[in-house]
Amino acid sequence: MEKEGFAIFHAPDGEEALKVMKTLQPDLILLDIILPKLSGFEFMERLRNDPAFGKAPIVIISNLGQESDVEKGKVLGAIGYFVKAKMSIEDLVKRVKSFLN
């Protein structure tokens, strides 16, 4: 992603991701559901319930591909949901570009 000119900020777990969000205003959030300390869904709930975090669009990229997970992600406000195992890095770059344009 960095080779394509994107600035990337990484957080090792959901709690750290919330801390990062307090200092950044990202154009897009790529989020896994399975995270230590705070799941991706819990992260989304906290993010959306606190106006201080802004309204950055969220795209879920996870290996959880059950319909119930996809639906929950959409209900929580994800603009996209992709299964990692079914997506190449090239596909990811194309989709990120399309979301940002």
Biopython code that builds the backbone (N, CA, C, O; Angstrom):
import numpy as np
from Bio.PDB.StructureBuilder import StructureBuilder

atoms = [
    (1, "MET", "N", (0.825, -1.189, 0.000)),
    (1, "MET", "CA", (0.000, 0.000, 0.000)),
    (1, "MET", "C", (0.874, 1.260, 0.000)),
    (1, "MET", "O", (0.562, 2.237, -0.680)),
    (2, "GLU", "N", (1.958, 1.228, 0.760)),
    (2, "GLU", "CA", (2.833, 2.400, 0.797)),
    (2, "GLU", "C", (3.474, 2.657, -0.559)),
    (2, "GLU", "O", (3.724, 3.808, -0.915)),
    (3, "LYS", "N", (3.743, 1.602, -1.317)),
    (3, "LYS", "CA", (4.303, 1.767, -2.662)),
    (3, "LYS", "C", (3.348, 2.517, -3.574)),
    (3, "LYS", "O", (3.765, 3.138, -4.552)),
    (4, "GLU", "N", (2.067, 2.456, -3.249)),
    (4, "GLU", "CA", (1.054, 3.151, -4.039)),
    (4, "GLU", "C", (0.824, 4.584, -3.550)),
    (4, "GLU", "O", (-0.030, 5.295, -4.079)),
    (5, "GLY", "N", (1.587, 5.002, -2.542)),
    (5, "GLY", "CA", (1.495, 6.375, -2.062)),
    (5, "GLY", "C", (0.582, 6.593, -0.866)),
    (5, "GLY", "O", (0.344, 7.734, -0.472)),
    (6, "PHE", "N", (0.073, 5.525, -0.290)),
    (6, "PHE", "CA", (-0.796, 5.659, 0.870)),
    (6, "PHE", "C", (0.033, 5.780, 2.144)),
    (6, "PHE", "O", (1.031, 5.077, 2.304)),
    (7, "ALA", "N", (-0.364, 6.649, 3.034)),
    (7, "ALA", "CA", (0.239, 6.715, 4.369)),
    (7, "ALA", "C", (-0.509, 5.711, 5.236)),
    (7, "ALA", "O", (-1.734, 5.767, 5.344)),
    (8, "ILE", "N", (0.219, 4.808, 5.842)),
    (8, "ILE", "CA", (-0.380, 3.717, 6.607)),
    (8, "ILE", "C", (-0.068, 3.895, 8.088)),
    (8, "ILE", "O", (1.069, 4.178, 8.464)),
    (9, "PHE", "N", (-1.072, 3.729, 8.907)),
    (9, "PHE", "CA", (-0.904, 3.728, 10.355)),
    (9, "PHE", "C", (-1.464, 2.417, 10.864)),
    (9, "PHE", "O", (-2.592, 2.050, 10.534)),
    (10, "HIS", "N", (-0.695, 1.716, 11.654)),
    (10, "HIS", "CA", (-1.057, 0.382, 12.112)),
    (10, "HIS", "C", (-1.275, 0.391, 13.615)),
    (10, "HIS", "O", (-0.561, 1.069, 14.353)),
    (11, "ALA", "N", (-2.258, -0.361, 14.058)),
    (11, "ALA", "CA", (-2.487, -0.556, 15.491)),
    (11, "ALA", "C", (-2.567, -2.057, 15.746)),
    (11, "ALA", "O", (-3.268, -2.768, 15.026)),
    (12, "PRO", "N", (-1.857, -2.551, 16.764)),
    (12, "PRO", "CA", (-1.812, -3.992, 17.018)),
    (12, "PRO", "C", (-3.079, -4.573, 17.637)),
    (12, "PRO", "O", (-3.264, -5.790, 17.637)),
    (13, "ASP", "N", (-3.952, -3.717, 18.164)),
    (13, "ASP", "CA", (-5.188, -4.210, 18.773)),
    (13, "ASP", "C", (-6.241, -3.102, 18.733)),
    (13, "ASP", "O", (-5.947, -1.957, 18.390)),
    (14, "GLY", "N", (-7.468, -3.466, 19.088)),
    (14, "GLY", "CA", (-8.571, -2.518, 19.017)),
    (14, "GLY", "C", (-8.431, -1.325, 19.942)),
    (14, "GLY", "O", (-8.794, -0.209, 19.571)),
    (15, "GLU", "N", (-7.910, -1.544, 21.139)),
    (15, "GLU", "CA", (-7.733, -0.426, 22.069)),
    (15, "GLU", "C", (-6.702, 0.568, 21.549)),
    (15, "GLU", "O", (-6.901, 1.781, 21.628)),
    (16, "GLU", "N", (-5.606, 0.050, 21.021)),
    (16, "GLU", "CA", (-4.576, 0.928, 20.458)),
    (16, "GLU", "C", (-5.125, 1.675, 19.243)),
    (16, "GLU", "O", (-4.782, 2.836, 19.018)),
    (17, "ALA", "N", (-5.969, 1.017, 18.467)),
    (17, "ALA", "CA", (-6.577, 1.667, 17.303)),
    (17, "ALA", "C", (-7.408, 2.875, 17.734)),
    (17, "ALA", "O", (-7.380, 3.913, 17.072)),
    (18, "LEU", "N", (-8.143, 2.748, 18.830)),
    (18, "LEU", "CA", (-8.913, 3.891, 19.326)),
    (18, "LEU", "C", (-8.000, 5.029, 19.757)),
    (18, "LEU", "O", (-8.310, 6.197, 19.523)),
    (19, "LYS", "N", (-6.882, 4.699, 20.380)),
    (19, "LYS", "CA", (-5.917, 5.736, 20.769)),
    (19, "LYS", "C", (-5.363, 6.450, 19.542)),
    (19, "LYS", "O", (-5.237, 7.674, 19.536)),
    (20, "VAL", "N", (-5.033, 5.685, 18.503)),
    (20, "VAL", "CA", (-4.520, 6.267, 17.259)),
    (20, "VAL", "C", (-5.566, 7.194, 16.647)),
    (20, "VAL", "O", (-5.229, 8.258, 16.128)),
    (21, "MET", "N", (-6.821, 6.794, 16.705)),
    (21, "MET", "CA", (-7.892, 7.594, 16.111)),
    (21, "MET", "C", (-8.049, 8.953, 16.785)),
    (21, "MET", "O", (-8.560, 9.889, 16.170)),
    (22, "LYS", "N", (-7.621, 9.074, 18.027)),
    (22, "LYS", "CA", (-7.728, 10.357, 18.726)),
    (22, "LYS", "C", (-6.769, 11.396, 18.167)),
    (22, "LYS", "O", (-6.978, 12.596, 18.344)),
    (23, "THR", "N", (-5.714, 10.938, 17.488)),
    (23, "THR", "CA", (-4.722, 11.873, 16.957)),
    (23, "THR", "C", (-4.752, 11.978, 15.439)),
    (23, "THR", "O", (-4.129, 12.877, 14.873)),
    (24, "LEU", "N", (-5.454, 11.090, 14.779)),
    (24, "LEU", "CA", (-5.492, 11.083, 13.311)),
    (24, "LEU", "C", (-6.903, 11.299, 12.799)),
    (24, "LEU", "O", (-7.882, 11.009, 13.487)),
    (25, "GLN", "N", (-6.991, 11.799, 11.613)),
    (25, "GLN", "CA", (-8.258, 11.884, 10.899)),
    (25, "GLN", "C", (-8.070, 11.148, 9.569)),
    (25, "GLN", "O", (-7.882, 11.788, 8.535)),
    (26, "PRO", "N", (-8.117, 9.821, 9.584)),
    (26, "PRO", "CA", (-7.832, 9.068, 8.361)),
    (26, "PRO", "C", (-8.913, 9.255, 7.302)),
    (26, "PRO", "O", (-10.071, 9.541, 7.606)),
    (27, "ASP", "N", (-8.500, 9.084, 6.060)),
    (27, "ASP", "CA", (-9.448, 9.137, 4.954)),
    (27, "ASP", "C", (-10.242, 7.843, 4.852)),
    (27, "ASP", "O", (-11.362, 7.833, 4.340)),
    (28, "LEU", "N", (-9.656, 6.745, 5.346)),
    (28, "LEU", "CA", (-10.281, 5.426, 5.251)),
    (28, "LEU", "C", (-9.674, 4.528, 6.322)),
    (28, "LEU", "O", (-8.476, 4.600, 6.595)),
    (29, "ILE", "N", (-10.500, 3.688, 6.923)),
    (29, "ILE", "CA", (-10.028, 2.719, 7.915)),
    (29, "ILE", "C", (-10.212, 1.321, 7.348)),
    (29, "ILE", "O", (-11.320, 0.944, 6.964)),
    (30, "LEU", "N", (-9.127, 0.547, 7.294)),
    (30, "LEU", "CA", (-9.192, -0.870, 6.947)),
    (30, "LEU", "C", (-9.167, -1.624, 8.264)),
    (30, "LEU", "O", (-8.223, -1.481, 9.041)),
    (31, "LEU", "N", (-10.175, -2.413, 8.520)),
    (31, "LEU", "CA", (-10.370, -2.996, 9.843)),
    (31, "LEU", "C", (-10.594, -4.494, 9.775)),
    (31, "LEU", "O", (-11.415, -4.975, 8.994)),
    (32, "ASP", "N", (-9.859, -5.228, 10.599)),
    (32, "ASP", "CA", (-10.122, -6.654, 10.775)),
    (32, "ASP", "C", (-11.125, -6.796, 11.912)),
    (32, "ASP", "O", (-11.234, -5.909, 12.759)),
    (33, "ILE", "N", (-11.847, -7.886, 11.936)),
    (33, "ILE", "CA", (-12.811, -8.134, 13.002)),
    (33, "ILE", "C", (-12.143, -8.811, 14.195)),
    (33, "ILE", "O", (-12.457, -8.517, 15.348)),
    (34, "ILE", "N", (-11.225, -9.714, 13.899)),
    (34, "ILE", "CA", (-10.554, -10.449, 14.969)),
    (34, "ILE", "C", (-9.325, -9.660, 15.411)),
    (34, "ILE", "O", (-8.285, -9.684, 14.753)),
    (35, "LEU", "N", (-9.465, -8.968, 16.528)),
    (35, "LEU", "CA", (-8.388, -8.161, 17.099)),
    (35, "LEU", "C", (-8.256, -8.483, 18.583)),
    (35, "LEU", "O", (-9.251, -8.803, 19.234)),
    (36, "PRO", "N", (-7.047, -8.403, 19.125)),
    (36, "PRO", "CA", (-6.897, -8.571, 20.570)),
    (36, "PRO", "C", (-7.514, -7.387, 21.322)),
    (36, "PRO", "O", (-7.631, -6.286, 20.783)),
    (37, "LYS", "N", (-7.896, -7.627, 22.541)),
    (37, "LYS", "CA", (-8.380, -6.626, 23.505)),
    (37, "LYS", "C", (-9.742, -6.045, 23.171)),
    (37, "LYS", "O", (-10.572, -5.887, 24.067)),
    (38, "LEU", "N", (-9.996, -5.725, 21.926)),
    (38, "LEU", "CA", (-11.248, -5.092, 21.517)),
    (38, "LEU", "C", (-11.516, -5.531, 20.082)),
    (38, "LEU", "O", (-10.719, -5.240, 19.190)),
    (39, "SER", "N", (-12.617, -6.220, 19.851)),
    (39, "SER", "CA", (-12.882, -6.725, 18.495)),
    (39, "SER", "C", (-13.130, -5.576, 17.522)),
    (39, "SER", "O", (-13.375, -4.440, 17.929)),
    (40, "GLY", "N", (-13.064, -5.887, 16.250)),
    (40, "GLY", "CA", (-13.346, -4.886, 15.233)),
    (40, "GLY", "C", (-14.756, -4.328, 15.353)),
    (40, "GLY", "O", (-14.977, -3.134, 15.153)),
    (41, "PHE", "N", (-15.718, -5.204, 15.684)),
    (41, "PHE", "CA", (-17.091, -4.736, 15.865)),
    (41, "PHE", "C", (-17.191, -3.796, 17.072)),
    (41, "PHE", "O", (-17.867, -2.770, 16.998)),
    (42, "GLU", "N", (-16.534, -4.133, 18.165)),
    (42, "GLU", "CA", (-16.538, -3.252, 19.341)),
    (42, "GLU", "C", (-15.860, -1.922, 19.017)),
    (42, "GLU", "O", (-16.315, -0.865, 19.452)),
    (43, "PHE", "N", (-14.776, -1.980, 18.254)),
    (43, "PHE", "CA", (-14.094, -0.767, 17.812)),
    (43, "PHE", "C", (-15.065, 0.125, 17.039)),
    (43, "PHE", "O", (-15.141, 1.328, 17.287)),
    (44, "MET", "N", (-15.803, -0.466, 16.105)),
    (44, "MET", "CA", (-16.749, 0.313, 15.305)),
    (44, "MET", "C", (-17.831, 0.938, 16.178)),
    (44, "MET", "O", (-18.186, 2.102, 15.992)),
    (45, "GLU", "N", (-18.353, 0.173, 17.123)),
    (45, "GLU", "CA", (-19.396, 0.704, 18.007)),
    (45, "GLU", "C", (-18.881, 1.907, 18.795)),
    (45, "GLU", "O", (-19.565, 2.926, 18.887)),
    (46, "ARG", "N", (-17.694, 1.795, 19.356)),
    (46, "ARG", "CA", (-17.127, 2.905, 20.130)),
    (46, "ARG", "C", (-16.813, 4.100, 19.236)),
    (46, "ARG", "O", (-17.042, 5.249, 19.613)),
    (47, "LEU", "N", (-16.297, 3.819, 18.070)),
    (47, "LEU", "CA", (-15.947, 4.885, 17.136)),
    (47, "LEU", "C", (-17.185, 5.672, 16.732)),
    (47, "LEU", "O", (-17.175, 6.903, 16.737)),
    (48, "ARG", "N", (-18.234, 4.970, 16.387)),
    (48, "ARG", "CA", (-19.448, 5.624, 15.903)),
    (48, "ARG", "C", (-20.237, 6.313, 17.014)),
    (48, "ARG", "O", (-21.015, 7.228, 16.745)),
    (49, "ASN", "N", (-20.042, 5.880, 18.252)),
    (49, "ASN", "CA", (-20.772, 6.483, 19.374)),
    (49, "ASN", "C", (-20.044, 7.661, 19.998)),
    (49, "ASN", "O", (-20.536, 8.241, 20.967)),
    (50, "ASP", "N", (-18.897, 8.025, 19.474)),
    (50, "ASP", "CA", (-18.123, 9.146, 20.020)),
    (50, "ASP", "C", (-17.857, 10.148, 18.903)),
    (50, "ASP", "O", (-17.028, 9.887, 18.030)),
    (51, "PRO", "N", (-18.547, 11.295, 18.914)),
    (51, "PRO", "CA", (-18.384, 12.273, 17.840)),
    (51, "PRO", "C", (-16.967, 12.823, 17.713)),
    (51, "PRO", "O", (-16.627, 13.400, 16.680)),
    (52, "ALA", "N", (-16.144, 12.658, 18.726)),
    (52, "ALA", "CA", (-14.763, 13.147, 18.666)),
    (52, "ALA", "C", (-13.942, 12.394, 17.628)),
    (52, "ALA", "O", (-12.906, 12.886, 17.181)),
    (53, "PHE", "N", (-14.395, 11.209, 17.243)),
    (53, "PHE", "CA", (-13.625, 10.397, 16.305)),
    (53, "PHE", "C", (-13.903, 10.728, 14.843)),
    (53, "PHE", "O", (-13.188, 10.243, 13.967)),
    (54, "GLY", "N", (-14.892, 11.517, 14.560)),
    (54, "GLY", "CA", (-15.179, 11.829, 13.168)),
    (54, "GLY", "C", (-15.921, 10.707, 12.473)),
    (54, "GLY", "O", (-16.424, 9.785, 13.116)),
    (55, "LYS", "N", (-15.983, 10.791, 11.183)),
    (55, "LYS", "CA", (-16.787, 9.854, 10.399)),
    (55, "LYS", "C", (-15.983, 9.179, 9.297)),
    (55, "LYS", "O", (-16.480, 9.029, 8.181)),
    (56, "ALA", "N", (-14.768, 8.775, 9.584)),
    (56, "ALA", "CA", (-13.955, 8.108, 8.562)),
    (56, "ALA", "C", (-14.661, 6.840, 8.094)),
    (56, "ALA", "O", (-15.145, 6.064, 8.917)),
    (57, "PRO", "N", (-14.726, 6.623, 6.782)),
    (57, "PRO", "CA", (-15.345, 5.392, 6.283)),
    (57, "PRO", "C", (-14.526, 4.170, 6.694)),
    (57, "PRO", "O", (-13.298, 4.221, 6.763)),
    (58, "ILE", "N", (-15.231, 3.072, 6.963)),
    (58, "ILE", "CA", (-14.589, 1.837, 7.401)),
    (58, "ILE", "C", (-14.849, 0.732, 6.392)),
    (58, "ILE", "O", (-15.983, 0.502, 5.971)),
    (59, "VAL", "N", (-13.774, 0.053, 6.012)),
    (59, "VAL", "CA", (-13.858, -1.134, 5.164)),
    (59, "VAL", "C", (-13.335, -2.298, 5.990)),
    (59, "VAL", "O", (-12.212, -2.257, 6.494)),
    (60, "ILE", "N", (-14.144, -3.324, 6.125)),
    (60, "ILE", "CA", (-13.741, -4.505, 6.883)),
    (60, "ILE", "C", (-13.032, -5.475, 5.952)),
    (60, "ILE", "O", (-13.517, -5.789, 4.864)),
    (61, "ILE", "N", (-11.877, -5.941, 6.402)),
    (61, "ILE", "CA", (-11.109, -6.954, 5.676)),
    (61, "ILE", "C", (-10.792, -8.042, 6.691)),
    (61, "ILE", "O", (-9.931, -7.868, 7.554)),
    (62, "SER", "N", (-11.490, -9.159, 6.583)),
    (62, "SER", "CA", (-11.393, -10.196, 7.600)),
    (62, "SER", "C", (-11.496, -11.569, 6.960)),
    (62, "SER", "O", (-11.928, -11.692, 5.814)),
    (63, "ASN", "N", (-11.106, -12.590, 7.686)),
    (63, "ASN", "CA", (-11.349, -13.953, 7.221)),
    (63, "ASN", "C", (-12.671, -14.488, 7.740)),
    (63, "ASN", "O", (-13.024, -15.634, 7.464)),
    (64, "LEU", "N", (-13.408, -13.675, 8.489)),
    (64, "LEU", "CA", (-14.766, -14.036, 8.880)),
    (64, "LEU", "C", (-15.689, -13.624, 7.747)),
    (64, "LEU", "O", (-15.912, -12.435, 7.519)),
    (65, "GLY", "N", (-16.222, -14.601, 7.042)),
    (65, "GLY", "CA", (-17.042, -14.270, 5.887)),
    (65, "GLY", "C", (-18.482, -14.724, 5.990)),
    (65, "GLY", "O", (-19.204, -14.726, 4.993)),
    (66, "GLN", "N", (-18.917, -15.114, 7.201)),
    (66, "GLN", "CA", (-20.296, -15.539, 7.366)),
    (66, "GLN", "C", (-21.234, -14.363, 7.115)),
    (66, "GLN", "O", (-20.902, -13.212, 7.398)),
    (67, "GLU", "N", (-22.394, -14.672, 6.585)),
    (67, "GLU", "CA", (-23.365, -13.632, 6.255)),
    (67, "GLU", "C", (-23.708, -12.782, 7.480)),
    (67, "GLU", "O", (-23.905, -11.573, 7.358)),
    (68, "SER", "N", (-23.781, -13.404, 8.654)),
    (68, "SER", "CA", (-24.110, -12.642, 9.870)),
    (68, "SER", "C", (-23.021, -11.615, 10.192)),
    (68, "SER", "O", (-23.324, -10.521, 10.670)),
    (69, "ASP", "N", (-21.758, -11.961, 9.934)),
    (69, "ASP", "CA", (-20.666, -11.008, 10.172)),
    (69, "ASP", "C", (-20.723, -9.859, 9.175)),
    (69, "ASP", "O", (-20.536, -8.699, 9.540)),
    (70, "VAL", "N", (-20.980, -10.190, 7.920)),
    (70, "VAL", "CA", (-21.087, -9.160, 6.882)),
    (70, "VAL", "C", (-22.228, -8.206, 7.221)),
    (70, "VAL", "O", (-22.068, -6.988, 7.143)),
    (71, "GLU", "N", (-23.373, -8.759, 7.597)),
    (71, "GLU", "CA", (-24.534, -7.935, 7.927)),
    (71, "GLU", "C", (-24.257, -7.049, 9.139)),
    (71, "GLU", "O", (-24.612, -5.870, 9.140)),
    (72, "LYS", "N", (-23.628, -7.607, 10.164)),
    (72, "LYS", "CA", (-23.304, -6.809, 11.357)),
    (72, "LYS", "C", (-22.368, -5.663, 10.997)),
    (72, "LYS", "O", (-22.537, -4.543, 11.479)),
    (73, "GLY", "N", (-21.379, -5.943, 10.149)),
    (73, "GLY", "CA", (-20.473, -4.888, 9.710)),
    (73, "GLY", "C", (-21.203, -3.764, 9.006)),
    (73, "GLY", "O", (-20.919, -2.589, 9.237)),
    (74, "LYS", "N", (-22.145, -4.124, 8.144)),
    (74, "LYS", "CA", (-22.913, -3.107, 7.423)),
    (74, "LYS", "C", (-23.804, -2.309, 8.368)),
    (74, "LYS", "O", (-23.916, -1.090, 8.241)),
    (75, "VAL", "N", (-24.438, -3.002, 9.318)),
    (75, "VAL", "CA", (-25.290, -2.316, 10.296)),
    (75, "VAL", "C", (-24.473, -1.307, 11.102)),
    (75, "VAL", "O", (-24.964, -0.229, 11.439)),
    (76, "LEU", "N", (-23.233, -1.662, 11.407)),
    (76, "LEU", "CA", (-22.363, -0.763, 12.173)),
    (76, "LEU", "C", (-21.741, 0.336, 11.312)),
    (76, "LEU", "O", (-21.033, 1.202, 11.825)),
    (77, "GLY", "N", (-22.005, 0.303, 10.007)),
    (77, "GLY", "CA", (-21.577, 1.401, 9.152)),
    (77, "GLY", "C", (-20.442, 1.137, 8.185)),
    (77, "GLY", "O", (-19.955, 2.070, 7.546)),
    (78, "ALA", "N", (-20.006, -0.107, 8.058)),
    (78, "ALA", "CA", (-18.936, -0.403, 7.096)),
    (78, "ALA", "C", (-19.430, -0.144, 5.677)),
    (78, "ALA", "O", (-20.560, -0.487, 5.332)),
    (79, "ILE", "N", (-18.578, 0.461, 4.861)),
    (79, "ILE", "CA", (-18.951, 0.725, 3.469)),
    (79, "ILE", "C", (-18.525, -0.416, 2.553)),
    (79, "ILE", "O", (-18.873, -0.431, 1.372)),
    (80, "GLY", "N", (-17.776, -1.366, 3.092)),
    (80, "GLY", "CA", (-17.347, -2.534, 2.330)),
    (80, "GLY", "C", (-16.934, -3.638, 3.278)),
    (80, "GLY", "O", (-16.547, -3.380, 4.417)),
    (81, "TYR", "N", (-17.017, -4.879, 2.801)),
    (81, "TYR", "CA", (-16.633, -6.040, 3.615)),
    (81, "TYR", "C", (-16.019, -7.052, 2.670)),
    (81, "TYR", "O", (-16.675, -7.527, 1.743)),
    (82, "PHE", "N", (-14.758, -7.383, 2.907)),
    (82, "PHE", "CA", (-14.046, -8.303, 2.030)),
    (82, "PHE", "C", (-13.380, -9.402, 2.838)),
    (82, "PHE", "O", (-12.889, -9.168, 3.943)),
    (83, "VAL", "N", (-13.368, -10.597, 2.277)),
    (83, "VAL", "CA", (-12.715, -11.739, 2.915)),
    (83, "VAL", "C", (-11.270, -11.768, 2.448)),
    (83, "VAL", "O", (-10.999, -11.858, 1.251)),
    (84, "LYS", "N", (-10.335, -11.692, 3.403)),
    (84, "LYS", "CA", (-8.904, -11.623, 3.080)),
    (84, "LYS", "C", (-8.450, -12.773, 2.197)),
    (84, "LYS", "O", (-7.701, -12.570, 1.241)),
    (85, "ALA", "N", (-8.899, -13.972, 2.511)),
    (85, "ALA", "CA", (-8.432, -15.154, 1.788)),
    (85, "ALA", "C", (-8.848, -15.138, 0.318)),
    (85, "ALA", "O", (-8.280, -15.863, -0.499)),
    (86, "LYS", "N", (-9.827, -14.321, -0.014)),
    (86, "LYS", "CA", (-10.330, -14.255, -1.389)),
    (86, "LYS", "C", (-9.859, -13.005, -2.127)),
    (86, "LYS", "O", (-10.357, -12.706, -3.213)),
    (87, "MET", "N", (-8.901, -12.271, -1.548)),
    (87, "MET", "CA", (-8.504, -10.996, -2.132)),
    (87, "MET", "C", (-6.985, -10.885, -2.205)),
    (87, "MET", "O", (-6.282, -11.177, -1.237)),
    (88, "SER", "N", (-6.492, -10.463, -3.355)),
    (88, "SER", "CA", (-5.052, -10.226, -3.504)),
    (88, "SER", "C", (-4.738, -8.794, -3.068)),
    (88, "SER", "O", (-5.637, -7.963, -2.937)),
    (89, "ILE", "N", (-3.471, -8.524, -2.849)),
    (89, "ILE", "CA", (-3.073, -7.164, -2.474)),
    (89, "ILE", "C", (-3.387, -6.191, -3.609)),
    (89, "ILE", "O", (-3.725, -5.033, -3.364)),
    (90, "GLU", "N", (-3.277, -6.660, -4.842)),
    (90, "GLU", "CA", (-3.608, -5.802, -5.988)),
    (90, "GLU", "C", (-5.088, -5.435, -5.969)),
    (90, "GLU", "O", (-5.449, -4.288, -6.230)),
    (91, "ASP", "N", (-5.947, -6.413, -5.660)),
    (91, "ASP", "CA", (-7.382, -6.131, -5.555)),
    (91, "ASP", "C", (-7.657, -5.134, -4.433)),
    (91, "ASP", "O", (-8.478, -4.229, -4.581)),
    (92, "LEU", "N", (-6.969, -5.308, -3.322)),
    (92, "LEU", "CA", (-7.153, -4.403, -2.191)),
    (92, "LEU", "C", (-6.784, -2.975, -2.577)),
    (92, "LEU", "O", (-7.519, -2.037, -2.269)),
    (93, "VAL", "N", (-5.658, -2.809, -3.243)),
    (93, "VAL", "CA", (-5.226, -1.471, -3.669)),
    (93, "VAL", "C", (-6.276, -0.849, -4.590)),
    (93, "VAL", "O", (-6.624, 0.320, -4.427)),
    (94, "LYS", "N", (-6.779, -1.614, -5.549)),
    (94, "LYS", "CA", (-7.804, -1.098, -6.466)),
    (94, "LYS", "C", (-9.055, -0.665, -5.713)),
    (94, "LYS", "O", (-9.628, 0.388, -5.993)),
    (95, "ARG", "N", (-9.467, -1.480, -4.763)),
    (95, "ARG", "CA", (-10.690, -1.157, -4.015)),
    (95, "ARG", "C", (-10.488, 0.064, -3.117)),
    (95, "ARG", "O", (-11.379, 0.906, -3.004)),
    (96, "VAL", "N", (-9.333, 0.158, -2.487)),
    (96, "VAL", "CA", (-9.050, 1.335, -1.655)),
    (96, "VAL", "C", (-9.088, 2.588, -2.518)),
    (96, "VAL", "O", (-9.685, 3.593, -2.131)),
    (97, "LYS", "N", (-8.459, 2.535, -3.677)),
    (97, "LYS", "CA", (-8.483, 3.693, -4.583)),
    (97, "LYS", "C", (-9.911, 4.057, -4.972)),
    (97, "LYS", "O", (-10.257, 5.236, -5.036)),
    (98, "SER", "N", (-10.743, 3.047, -5.232)),
    (98, "SER", "CA", (-12.126, 3.334, -5.629)),
    (98, "SER", "C", (-12.912, 3.965, -4.479)),
    (98, "SER", "O", (-13.749, 4.836, -4.714)),
    (99, "PHE", "N", (-12.657, 3.541, -3.249)),
    (99, "PHE", "CA", (-13.350, 4.136, -2.105)),
    (99, "PHE", "C", (-12.912, 5.578, -1.869)),
    (99, "PHE", "O", (-13.701, 6.396, -1.398)),
    (100, "LEU", "N", (-11.669, 5.891, -2.191)),
    (100, "LEU", "CA", (-11.149, 7.234, -1.943)),
    (100, "LEU", "C", (-11.467, 8.214, -3.067)),
    (100, "LEU", "O", (-11.316, 9.423, -2.892)),
    (101, "ASN", "N", (-11.897, 7.717, -4.200)),
    (101, "ASN", "CA", (-12.200, 8.607, -5.337)),
    (101, "ASN", "C", (-13.642, 8.957, -5.427)),
    (101, "ASN", "O", (-14.043, 9.694, -6.327)),
]
sb = StructureBuilder()
sb.init_structure("model")
sb.init_model(0)
sb.init_chain("A")
sb.init_seg("    ")
for serial, (resi, resn, name, xyz) in enumerate(atoms, 1):
    if name == "N":
        sb.init_residue(resn, " ", resi, " ")
    sb.init_atom(name, np.array(xyz, "f"), 0.0, 1.0, " ", f" {name:<3s}", serial, name[0])
structure = sb.get_structure()
